[in-house]
Amino acid sequence: PFFPPPPADTRPGACDGMLRWVEEYAKRLREGQYVVDVLPPPAPDPVMPPARAISLFPAKPPVWTWAVTRGVMVRVTTVFLPEKTRGVTPAAGGGAAVPPKFMFAYSVELSLLGLREQRECGVSRPEKRVQLRSRHWIVRNAAGKRMQEVRGEGVNNVSPVLIAGGEPFSYQSCTPQERLPAILQGEFTFVAGAPTDSETLPFAVRIPTLVLKLPSYIY
């Protein structure tokens, strides 16, 4: 098994695990850790309205975190996926055992601050629009050693354009890890101006650090 058994608890009420689990869930709803959000449809549907449900991506720190670079805000959050996680698979036929796989989903929201907000953040020349060109993710272990690196064009096969003060762009993905905790960080590359402007220089936008670890409560 990949979940270690909890230590023995002889305190009064120690057998009220289910009640404490529900109380913690209610607390997170009350404090805004979990919010009602629109579910991304599996495919575009012009007839059916988008469904809404409680999102299990934490919407407040410490799991939820953000960073701003040159007026581009990046918000990230993550959630553990127990149904997609597996323990150590025993060796078959004398071969090596398959290591565990801890699966995490992460959500990224990208937005370009309004012109006034960009100036307040110290941007001397606020941008009216920017376009994402590429992504670069790095996974490190608890000791800081680089374990994995991913580079690619756009995100989820698109290169979104962000308008100052406009609607944010969001996407979700997942990452499997063999060892925990794991540290997920990186950067997006953007270009300023219109999508067809070939004279603008690319600039890097920092992705705030995510720490992937087993949560105290699983929902």
ABEGO torsion letter per residue (X at the ends): XABBBBBBBABBGAAAAAAAAAAAAAAAAAAGABBBBBBBBABBBAABBBBBBBBABBABOAABBBBBBGGBBBBBBBBBBAAABBBBBBBBGGBBBBBBBBBBBBBBBBBBBBAAAAAAAGBABBBABBBBABBBBBBBBAAGBBABBBBBBEBGGBBBBBBBGBBBBBBBBBBBBABOBBBBBEBBBBBBEBAABAABBBBBBBBBBBBBBBBABBX
